[in-house]
Amino acid sequence: MAERRRPRVYYAAGLFNEGERSFNLRAKEILDDLGYQVWFPQLDAGFLEDYMVDGLTLEQARDAIFRKNLVAVEQADVLVFNLDGRVPDEGACIEAGIAYGRGKRVIGLQTDFRAVEPGGNNLMIDGIIDYQIAGSLDDLKEMLAPDRIEIDLRADESITIDLRSRRPYIAVSGPLGVGKTSLVDLLTSKGRWHALDEPIDENPYLSDVYANLKDLGFRMQTYYLAQRARQHQASAGIDKPVVQERCIQEDGLVFFHAYHAAGAYDSNDLATLLSLYEALAAQLPTPDAIVVPWAPFDLTLERIAARGRIAEREIDHSFLEGVYDRYSDWLVDYSEIPIVKIDSSLLDFVHSPEDQAETLRQIDKALEGVGLTV
């Protein structure tokens, strides 16, 4: 039997002045105390300046916040719609409308003394909340008491918002030596894809980590986790199809465990990394598909040796095999994101124009099979 989750509440309200933000925090405390998972935009989606500090443009920052909130509305079981003010906040109106259209329960919160009778709001607003309005925070607490809310929590619904028609977002993943960078280069060479490359060159630990796993392994993985989160975040603001080399799911589900198995850090450090991963992954854009070029392990060793990267000369082959095996298991067991596998041992997408064309054809066909078009 699937584990029951806590019900989710999306809190839709204005958050643009001190009074609004202070009141919102009081409402959130009540929802937290009742045991709900609360999506609270002023904390969970953040503010424009937070994203711009991380290097996004204003347009990219606006789009990132929009997408985060849109997905959160889709995942919510109940939306609390703050109606206070001479008119409700226009963004909250949109959020409530989306929730209603998705069959969510919408409950109004209206403490403004000017609203003293049913029917005092726009008829479209009263329609979506079905005249369910809490007149105070105490009323809201009573209306949302667990024994008064009926929600089917036996299964965790998948996101149904389809943003793929705007632009697909994929990751190219896999162990060292399978051809990830070459495949990303092929995809971007035709001008259809924008690449978010893996942050390798600026990594301060990469040159020494493989020779000193116990000293640098934890710091190496923490560094990659932060940089990978920035990659995912940046993907939301790009208007053309996005391809990213590696994704945060690989960090949390492959590399953290592989480094732990190799003795780089203890179980407490692993638990810390996984906690950070889970908190970040839940808030970040998720690739629509993961493309995995694959090759036999012995061939990956040959490729790693042939490219002659200084940092990779110290890698123990048993560690590489552990990473490879972890990937093999992950690709079999993972089902949250569609996996597209390409045999890079049979296709030379670096030198052969024919194989390049065949690789692109296979990827396009596979992506079409999961509803993605470029």
Secondary structure, DSSP 4 states (H G I P E B T S, - for coil): -PPPPPPEEEEE---SSHHHHHHHHHHHHHHHHTT-EEE-HHHHT--HHHHHHTT--HHHHHHHHHHHHHHHHHH-SEEEEE--SSS--HHHHHHHHHHHHTT-EEEEE---TT--STT-S-HHHHHHHTT-EESSHHHHHHHT-GGG-----SS-PPP----TTT--EEEE--STTSSHHHHHHHHHHTTS-EEE----TT-SSHHHHTT-HHHHHHHHHHHHHHHHHHHHHHHTT-SS-EEEES-HHHIIIIIHHHHHHTTSS-HHHHHHHHHHHHHHHTTS---SEEEEEE--HHHHHHHHHHHT-GGGGG--HHHHHHHHHHHHHHHHH--SS-EEEEETTT--TTT-HHHHHHHHHHHHHHHHHTT---
